[in-house]
Amino acid sequence: MPLDVAWSDGLLGVVCLLVGLSHIGMPPPGPVRFAHAAAHAVMGIGMAAMFVPAADPVPRPVWVAVFLAVAVWFASACVRARSLLGDAGNHVVGAVAMLYMLLGPAHHHGGPGSAVPALPLSLVALAFAAWFGIDLVGRVVRPAADADVRPAVPRMVMSAAMAVMFLGRL
């Protein structure tokens, strides 16, 4: 008997929307922090749209353009820093993960008639779930000494939601 997860998708959609909107309501000072807050806002609102697609008024090509811009912006920051680790790297992975969800097959897995076999899609989804799961556990087990709790809690919530979203695609 299949598990009905509509209620959990709705709940996660609302949580992601609230996290995204919270970053709009309190933008931090400075252009670098503003870019991070904007990326968190877009990620939260975009994830809410994925959890509850019927409530999404934004056309798919717009989402693709937005997440492509986020990925490129923060990838350039990673190149300058010579590291994928840190907040900029997490934004790159998050944006690429959202692009994977937007551009991947409409169904949750490859199947008969799918252009891409199920195993590669599942491995990509598992890799993204692992990234976000490790990020979540790392922030809970060993938070940075100078970490500001305000952005850390929403990031943990979003990492948990992303892990759930990708595990649901397996």
C-alpha positions in Angstrom: 0.0 0.0 0.0 1.6 3.3 -1.0 2.2 5.9 1.6 0.2 9.1 1.1 2.7 11.9 1.6 0.6 14.8 0.5 0.3 16.2 4.0 4.0 16.1 4.6 4.7 17.8 1.2 2.3 20.6 2.2 3.9 20.9 5.6 7.4 21.0 4.2 6.3 23.5 1.5 5.0 25.8 4.2 8.1 25.5 6.3 10.3 26.2 3.2 8.2 29.2 2.2 8.5 30.6 5.8 12.2 30.2 5.8 12.5 31.8 2.3 10.3 34.7 3.3 12.3 35.2 6.6 15.3 36.0 4.5 13.4 38.7 2.6 12.2 40.3 5.8 15.6 40.7 7.4 18.3 41.3 4.8 21.7 41.5 6.5 24.0 44.5 5.9 26.6 44.4 3.1 26.4 43.2 -0.5 28.0 39.8 0.2 25.5 39.0 3.0 22.7 40.3 0.9 23.6 37.9 -1.9 23.5 35.0 0.6 20.2 36.1 2.0 18.7 36.5 -1.5 19.9 33.0 -2.4 18.4 31.6 0.8 15.1 33.4 0.0 15.0 32.0 -3.6 15.9 28.5 -2.4 13.2 28.5 0.3 10.5 29.8 -2.1 11.6 27.5 -4.9 11.6 24.5 -2.6 8.1 25.4 -1.4 7.0 25.5 -5.1 8.5 22.1 -5.6 6.8 20.6 -2.5 3.4 22.1 -3.5 3.6 22.6 -7.3 -0.1 23.5 -7.6 0.6 26.7 -5.7 3.6 27.8 -7.9 2.7 30.8 -10.0 6.3 31.0 -11.5 6.9 29.4 -14.9 9.6 26.7 -14.9 11.9 28.7 -17.3 12.0 31.5 -14.8 13.0 29.2 -12.0 15.7 27.7 -14.3 17.1 31.1 -15.0 17.0 32.1 -11.4 18.8 29.0 -10.1 21.3 29.2 -13.0 22.1 32.7 -12.0 22.6 31.7 -8.4 24.8 28.8 -9.4 27.0 31.0 -11.6 27.2 33.9 -9.1 28.3 31.6 -6.2 30.5 29.4 -8.4 32.5 32.6 -9.3 32.9 33.2 -5.5 34.1 29.7 -5.1 36.7 30.2 -7.9 37.9 33.4 -6.3 38.1 31.6 -2.9 39.6 28.5 -4.5 37.2 26.3 -2.4 33.8 24.7 -2.8 33.5 24.5 1.0 31.6 27.1 2.9 28.5 29.1 2.3 29.2 29.9 -1.4 29.8 26.2 -2.2 26.6 25.3 -0.4 24.7 27.8 -2.6 26.3 26.3 -5.7 25.3 22.8 -4.7 21.8 23.9 -3.7 21.2 25.8 -7.0 22.5 22.8 -9.1 20.3 20.5 -7.0 17.3 22.7 -7.8 18.3 22.7 -11.5 18.4 18.9 -11.4 14.9 18.8 -9.9 13.6 21.3 -12.5 15.3 19.8 -15.6 15.1 16.2 -14.6 12.4 13.8 -15.7 8.9 14.7 -14.7 8.5 11.5 -12.9 10.3 10.7 -9.6 12.4 8.0 -11.3 13.5 6.6 -14.6 11.2 3.9 -15.9 10.0 2.4 -19.1 10.2 5.0 -21.8 12.5 7.2 -19.8 15.4 8.8 -21.7 17.7 8.3 -18.6 18.0 4.9 -16.8 16.8 4.8 -13.2 20.2 4.0 -11.6 22.0 7.1 -12.7 19.1 9.3 -11.6 18.9 7.5 -8.3 22.7 7.9 -7.7 22.5 11.7 -8.4 19.5 12.0 -6.1 21.4 10.0 -3.4 24.5 12.2 -3.8 22.5 15.3 -3.3 20.6 13.8 -0.3 24.0 12.8 1.2 25.4 16.3 0.7 22.5 18.0 2.4 22.4 15.3 5.1 26.1 15.7 5.9 25.6 19.5 6.0 22.8 19.2 8.4 24.6 16.7 10.7 27.8 18.8 10.5 25.9 21.9 11.7 24.2 20.1 14.5 27.2 18.1 15.8 29.9 20.6 15.3 28.6 24.2 14.8 31.2 26.8 13.9 32.4 28.7 17.0 31.7 32.1 15.4 28.5 30.9 13.7 25.5 33.2 13.9 22.5 31.2 14.9 20.1 33.2 12.7 21.3 31.9 9.3 22.4 28.5 10.8 18.9 27.4 11.8 17.3 28.1 8.4 20.2 26.4 6.6 19.7 23.3 8.8 16.0 23.4 8.0 16.6 23.7 4.3 19.3 21.0 4.3 16.8 18.7 6.0 14.1 19.5 3.5 16.4 19.0 0.5 17.6 15.6 1.9 13.9 14.6 2.3 13.1 15.8 -1.2 15.9 13.9 -2.8 15.3 10.7 -0.8 11.7 10.9 -2.0 13.0 10.7 -5.5 14.7 7.3 -5.0 
